[in-house]
Amino acid sequence: MINVTKTYLPNKEKYKKYIDEIYENGWLTNNGPLVQRLEKRLAEYLGVKNIVLVSNGTVALEIAYRTLDLEGFVITTPFSFVATTSSLVTNDLLPIFADIDENTLNLNPKNIEKSITPNTSAILPVHVFGNACEVEEIKQIANKYNLKVIYDAAHAFDVKYKNQSVLNYGDISTLSFHATKLFHSIEGGALIINDDKLVEKARYLINFGIKNQEEIPHLGTNAKMNEFEAAMGLCVLDDIEEIKQKRKVVLAFYRQELKGLVKFQEQNENATENYSYFPIVFKSEEQLLVVQKALNNVQIFPRRYFYPSLDTLSYIEPKQVMPISRDISKRILCLPIYAELEPNMQDKIIEIVKKAL
Ligand SMILES: Cc1ncc(COP(=O)(O)O)c(C=O)c1O
C-alpha cells in the first residue's frame, strides 16, 4: 500500500544511543537535555533567534494566541488543515475567513483589508504546502491596522524568503513536527518568536503557566515535548539534507511528467521550496474522482488535502462562504511524495494519472 507520505525512520542504532542516554540520566520530560539540544540545533539550522519546542503543531498555535493575548476576531485562510481554524475556536477566537489566491493557494492579501473590523486582533495566514505567503504585503497591512501576525508554518520547515528564514516573518510562526511532516519528532511542534521578551511567557505557558515554586503568573497548559520525541528529532535532523534532496528529485519528475495535464501550485518566486507536498489541481471534481479511484484500485492512496474548505465547518458562526477555497478544495489532490518513493512506483503513479485523464 502506498500512502500520500511515509514517515522517515532514521537509523535505529543511532536512535537507540539516545534512548540509552535517556535511561542513564533518568530525565524523560520537562525541558530535558535532548529537548534543549534539539532547540539549539534547530535554531542554528533554521536561522532563527528564539525557538520553543512543544508537543504538537496544534498546541503551538494555541500557545501563540495566548502569548500574544489575542482577542476577538482573527483573519485567516479557509484553505488549510482543520487545526488552523479549530485552534482559534477552542481559544474563544472567531475565525474570519479571507479567500485564497487560486494560483498560490495562500491567503490573498488583497482580501484581508476588507475583512478588518475594530474587533480584529490578528491575521493568521498559512504557508500552504510550504509555499511562502506574500509576507511583505501582509506585514504592511498588519502595521497599518496594528494587528498581530501569526504564521501557521506547519508545512514551511526550512523555507527561505529572500535568503532568510520565512519563519522570521510575523510575530510568531508555528511549526508541526508530526510524523508525516518533512522534519519530524514523532509528534511535536515549535514556536518561533521574534520578540525576545515574549519567549519567557511562552515557556511558562507550555508548563501550566508556572514561573517558579511560588509564582504562577499565567493561565497555562501542558504542551511540553518529551525526550524520546527530541531524540527522534535529533536523528531526523542529521538526515534532513538527504531527505530534501531525494524529495526534490521526486517532485521534479512529477512536474516534468504531468506538466500541461493538471495545474500546479504557483510558487513564490522570492522563496525556496522544501519539497514537502505535491498538490495537483484538476479541471473538475469529476476528473479528480476518476484519478483517485484508478489509484485506489491498485492500493495507492493520494490525499484530498485540504478538503473540505474550512468555511464549511458546521461549528463556525456566522456562516461565511469562500468561493475560491471551496472550488479548489474540491479539485485538489496531493500525490505520494517521500524520500523513499521508488522510481518504478512513481512511474506507475504517473502512468495511472495520465491514463485516467
Ligand atoms: C497547516 C497545518 N496546521 C496545523 C497542523 C497541526 O499540527 P499537528 O498535527 O502537529 O498538531 C497541521 C498538521 O498536519 C497542518 O498541516
The ligand as an ORCA input file, in Angstrom:
! r2SCAN-3c Opt
* xyz 0 1
  C      -1.367     23.623      8.228
  C      -1.345     22.813      9.495
  N      -1.531     23.447     10.673
  C      -1.511     22.781     11.842
  C      -1.314     21.415     11.893
  C      -1.349     20.709     13.198
  O      -0.137     20.099     13.547
  P      -0.086     18.818     14.490
  O      -0.608     17.660     13.729
  O       1.370     18.686     14.829
  O      -0.905     19.129     15.701
  C      -1.127     20.710     10.711
  C      -0.905     19.263     10.778
  O      -0.999     18.481      9.933
  C      -1.155     21.420      9.467
  O      -1.000     20.786      8.308
*
